[in-house]
Amino acid sequence: MKQQFIRNFAIIAHIDHGKSTLADRLIQLCEGIDVREFHDQLLDSMDIERERGITIKAQTVRLNYKAKDGHTYQLNLIDTPGHVDFSYEVSRSLAACEGSLLVVDATQGVEAQTLANVYQALDHNHEIIVALNKIDLPAAEPERIKEQIEDVIGLDCDNALMVSAKVGTGVQDVLEALVQSIPAPSGNETAPLKALLIDSWYDPYIGVVALVRIKDGVLKKGAKIKMMATNSCYTVEKVGFFTPKQYELDQLSTGEIGFMVAGIKSVSDARVGDTITTEQNPATSALEGFKPCVSVVFCSIFPIDTVDYTKLKDSLAKLSLNDASFSFEPETSQALGFGFRCGFLGLLHLEVIEERLTREYNLNLVTTAPSVEYRVHLNNGEEILLHNPSDMPDPTKIASIEEPWIMAKIIVPDQYLGSVLALCEEKRGVQENLTYIGTRVLATYRLPLNEVVYDFYDRLKSISRGYASFDYEIIGYEPGDLVRISIRINEEPVDALSMILHRSSAETRGRAMCLRLKELIPRHMFKIPIQAAIGGKIIARETIAPFRKDVTAKCYGGDISRKRKLLDKQKEGKKKMQAIGNVKIPHGTFLAALKTDRK
């Protein structure tokens, strides 16, 4: 198809604003979809996506639309993830398009993720079409929401489209606006091949499937291609597009979006954002914006039953085939046995992987408290990256520690503002900006990521009754007064419960953990001290009292020294027992301690 009849666009919206429903209606109105294959949330392929109402993997579909001007247009729709954890995938999806369809709920208005994704679209010089969804609901306030979009984002909403994706109102107008407003792709068909790799996933039958946008040149079946980031070469076996069913073609031309299969064995070899060119006639420079995926949040995963270790290892290997941003390596814990230290893009990514392991692979797991990556500067000038609190070097060898900080945008109704600001201050936040949007407030804060991964999101939702929306981006590393708290049970350190915290909150958290373990660990025949320590300094202690036999029961009458002698003898026995005895801690105790720590 000629370039002037191609339109590439992405749909961007906050969670639950009707993005997937609108995509369904657009697909139904265009040619090429078989009615028998259609079902709701067509582009959300995973069960978790449908249940939670979120998009995790970018999906694409090619639609043929006959416009009112008599021409048939090729519309390439990319349904992008909405969550902050997948912001890099969103940026690559937007780089593949010339325009965006911004969907805003006419009852809810602008939310935090709406802002983040719109700013990304503006950075890519997109033509943005505003669509107010759910206008059929009694609570819809389109005029107020239009003013809000103009005030907060600065987009002109005079021509905003009034849509109800559920009942189909205004969807035809959306298609016409896409054809009229979004520019056709630019690019030179005779230039050397330059294709953007938008996304990739693993198919067990044909290997890695790569989703590509052709910026210049032509991608032909049988061509020898080269990945510019890794310098690896492959032969193209298949090219085509999705409707969302796979259709094969002989070639993809400039401006088109489609898929490519080239015998790539691992998703890590097909990196999102990479530039694909031909081996014989390569492009001189790669497309801008490529960066390797970096894990931000880390935690350890252990099987509850040690027999499941091999099964867990195989399951993680299968998941990593489909997700290059997920990393894992073997780890051993004295308390929990054999497991894996895993890296994730964020907390939602962690939850999704954990849920898939439990549901798809039928595993019972223990997950340690999430932590972030620290930069530790040693006295000898060396710098090490620290993922696991138990690997922290001796404090005497450390010159300074840097932790990652984020810029957070929180949108909250003004009646909950005081509680939200108090929460941010408690988490060492630094206020950058405060803007009123009608009856809601946009608060911009700098926060340490370590405080956010612990319990920030849950508490934010609790104090705002679920009305607050939250989005963040990592802005860099800053030095902090950070310490490692180690938990000792009967003088023995328990590595699985180690934490790295700011010194100001260390004592509170250490005391809380000791109290929790006192409730969970069963009593023994000798007293058990539970201690929280920073290096050699004990900052909190609880003692589990021993079972006691009444050794003085047989003494009735007589001198007090007889009772004292029996009690001293018992005391000596207990001391000896404590020195040689092991504290038997049930496996469920650690599970309960770690779960309550994450709540």
C-alpha positions, 0 to 999 in steps of 0.5 A: 500500500502507498505510504500516504494511505498508512496511519500508525497510531497508539492508544494511551490511557490510564488503567480502566479508562476503556482503552481495550474496549475502544480498541475492540470497537475500532476492530469491529468497524473495520474490514478483515476481522472474522466475527467468529473469532471476536471476543471482548478484550481481544488484544489482551491475551493473558488471563491476568491482563483480562482479570486486572484490566491492564495491558502488560505486553504491547499488541498490534493489529492491522485494520483496513478502513474505507473512509468517507473520502472513498479511499481505503486506509491501512490503520496500524493500531498499537495497544500499549501497556499503561503501567509505569513499570513498562514505560520503556516499552511504551516509549518504543511503541510511541516511537513507531507511530506518528500519532496517539489517541488519548482516551480519558474517562469522562467521569474520572478525568486526568490521572497520573498515568495519563499525564506520563504517557501523554508527555512521552507522546508529545516528546515524540512529536505526536499528533494527539486526538483527544477522546472522552470515553464513557459519556453515556454514564450519568456521572459523566462531566465532559465539559469539566474534563475538557477544561481539566485536560486544557489546564493540566496538559495544555491540549486544545479540546475544542474538537475532543471526540465524545465516545462511549466505547461500550455502546459504540457511540462516536467510534466512527468519528474516531476512525475519521479523525485518525485518517484526517489528523494523523500524518502519513509515515515518512521514509525512503523506500529506496534507502538501506533498511532501517527497522525499529524493533518494538517488542519480541516474544517467544513462540515454542514452535518458531522461536522469537517473533519480533514486532517491527516498524519499517522506518526506511527501506523494505524488509523481505522474506529470505533477506540477511539481517543484522541487529545493530545493538548486538551485531548478530546476523540472521536470515528472515524466515517469515514476515507478515502482520496481525489482524489479530490473526497472523497473515504472512507476506513477502515483504514489509514496506516503508511505514508498515508495522508487522512481525518478523521471524528469523530463527532467533533463539532467545528474546534477549537477542531481540532487544526492544528498541534495537535497529534492524538493517541488512547485512549486505547494505547496512544503514550508517546509523542506528535509530535513537532511543535504544537502551538495554532493560535494567532491573529496578526491584529485586527479591528472592523467591524460594519454593516452600517445598524443597522438592519443587526447586528444579520445577521452579528453575525450569519455570523461571527459565520459560518465563525469561524466554518471553521476558528479556527484562526479567533476570534470575540467578541461584541463591542459597539461604540458611533459613529458606534453603535453595532459591533464586534472586530475581530482578524486575522492572517494578512492583507490578512486574514482580506481582505478575511474575509471582502470580504466573509462577503460582497459577501457570506452573502450580508452585507454592512460593516464599518471596522475600521483601523487595529491595532496590539496587544500591551503589556502594563506594568502598574506601579503596575507591572501588564501586560495587552494585548491591542487590541483596542486603546479606551481601553488604560489605563490612561497614568499616570498608564503606565510604558511602552508599547511593540509593535510587530516587524517583520523581513521583506524580500523585493525583488525589482529591483535595480532602485526602491531600493532608494524609498524602503529604504526611505519608510522603514526608514520612517516606523522606519525600521532598516536595517539588510542586503542588497544582490544583486541578479543580477539586483534585491536586497534583502533587510532585515529589522526589522520593527514595525508591527503597521507601516506595517498594516497601508499603507506599502504594498500599498505604496511599490507596488506603488513606485516599480510599482508592482515589489517588493515582500514582506514577513515577520515573527514576531520576538517578542515584543520591547518597544516603545514610543507609544501614543494614539491619540483620536479625539474629535468633539465639545469636545466629543471623538469619540472612532471609530477614536482612534489610537495608534501610535509612538510619532514621527508620531502622530502629522502628522497623527492627523493633517491629520485626522482633515483636512479630517474630516473638509472636510467630516462633514457638517456645522452647525449653530454653529462652530465645533472644531475638535481636535486630542489629546494625553491625555490632550494635543491638537496636532492638531485642525481644525474648521468648520465655522458656517452658519451665518445670516447677522444680520446687514443688517437692519442697514444702517447708524447710530452709529457703536455701534448699529451694534456691539450690534447686532453682540455681541447678535448673538455671545452669541446665537452661544455660547449657541447653541454650548454648548447645541447643538449636532453635527449630523454626517452622518454615511457615514462620518465615513465610508469615514474617515476610508476608506481614513485612510486605503488607 
